[in-house]
Amino acid sequence: MVYLGLLSPQSLRLFLQTTESARRHVEKFFNLTEPLYFTYTHLVCRSAQS
């Protein structure tokens, strides 16, 4: 999306930082002893069909 100019690099960076923060919160909330790994981060753009 950044490559196509649909998303600014700053927005992508913010999204990735937010998902990383969410991961840390989940680890802390559930007292995980091992790191939680996301398989991938999936960005999807959708629009309503008329």
Residue frames relative to the residue before (quaternion, step in Angstrom):
aa qw qx qy qz dx dy dz
M 1.0000 0.0000 0.0000 0.0000 0.00 0.00 0.00
V 0.6296 0.4929 -0.3339 0.4992 3.57 1.04 -0.70
Y 0.6278 0.5582 -0.3253 0.4341 3.56 0.97 -0.89
L 0.7243 0.4213 -0.2317 0.4942 3.59 1.01 -0.84
G 0.5080 -0.6680 0.4117 0.3553 3.58 1.26 -0.11
L 0.4709 0.6874 -0.4317 0.3455 3.58 1.25 0.31
L 0.7753 0.1825 -0.0738 0.6001 3.56 1.25 -0.43
S 0.4181 -0.6996 0.5134 0.2686 3.56 -0.96 0.82
P 0.6029 -0.5638 0.4125 0.3854 3.59 -1.11 0.56
Q 0.6254 0.5457 -0.3394 0.4425 3.60 1.04 -0.72
S 0.6474 0.5124 -0.3200 0.4646 3.60 1.00 -0.77
L 0.6440 0.5070 -0.3197 0.4754 3.57 0.98 -0.80
R 0.6380 0.5235 -0.3223 0.4637 3.58 0.96 -0.87
L 0.6471 0.5136 -0.3149 0.4672 3.60 0.95 -0.86
F 0.6412 0.5246 -0.3206 0.4592 3.60 0.96 -0.86
L 0.6902 0.4752 -0.2835 0.4663 3.58 0.87 -0.93
Q 0.6344 0.5118 -0.3309 0.4754 3.60 1.03 -0.71
T 0.6444 0.5210 -0.3173 0.4611 3.59 1.03 -0.77
T 0.6608 0.4865 -0.3204 0.4732 3.61 0.93 -0.80
E 0.6273 0.5226 -0.3358 0.4696 3.59 1.07 -0.70
S 0.6342 0.5183 -0.3220 0.4748 3.59 1.02 -0.78
A 0.6403 0.5197 -0.3203 0.4663 3.59 0.98 -0.84
R 0.6260 0.5389 -0.3316 0.4559 3.59 1.00 -0.81
R 0.6682 0.4951 -0.3021 0.4659 3.58 0.90 -0.90
H 0.6460 0.5174 -0.3236 0.4585 3.60 0.99 -0.79
V 0.6428 0.5093 -0.3232 0.4722 3.61 0.98 -0.80
E 0.6376 0.5208 -0.3298 0.4620 3.60 0.95 -0.84
K 0.6867 0.4816 -0.2832 0.4650 3.56 0.91 -0.92
F 0.6510 0.5370 -0.3162 0.4334 3.61 0.92 -0.92
F 0.7700 0.3436 -0.1767 0.5078 3.59 0.92 -0.93
N 0.3868 -0.7502 0.4579 0.2789 3.59 1.30 0.17
L 0.1431 0.8182 -0.5402 0.1352 3.56 0.88 0.94
T 0.3381 -0.7510 0.5354 0.1869 3.55 -0.97 0.87
E 0.7253 0.3051 -0.2099 0.5804 3.57 1.28 -0.27
P 0.5950 -0.5879 0.3994 0.3753 3.59 -1.09 0.59
L 0.3689 -0.6858 0.5838 0.2296 3.53 -1.19 0.67
Y 0.1184 -0.8050 0.5799 0.0417 3.58 -0.73 1.04
F 0.3022 -0.7038 0.6117 0.1977 3.53 -0.99 0.88
T 0.4917 -0.6449 0.4899 0.3198 3.56 -0.99 0.77
Y 0.7499 -0.2195 0.1647 0.6020 3.56 0.97 -0.90
T 0.3719 -0.6652 0.5862 0.2750 3.53 -1.32 0.22
H 0.1546 -0.8203 0.5501 0.0244 3.53 -0.65 1.16
L 0.1073 -0.7754 0.6208 0.0427 3.57 -0.67 1.11
V 0.0085 -0.7978 0.6022 -0.0283 3.56 -0.80 1.00
C 0.1625 -0.7542 0.6284 0.0994 3.54 -0.93 0.91
R 0.0146 0.8018 -0.5953 0.0512 3.53 -0.76 1.04
S 0.1046 -0.7634 0.6305 0.0938 3.52 -1.21 0.44
A 0.5660 -0.6077 0.4389 0.3431 3.53 -1.16 0.63
Q 0.3543 -0.7098 0.5643 0.2286 3.53 -1.08 0.74
S 0.3861 -0.7300 0.5180 0.2230 3.56 -0.98 0.82
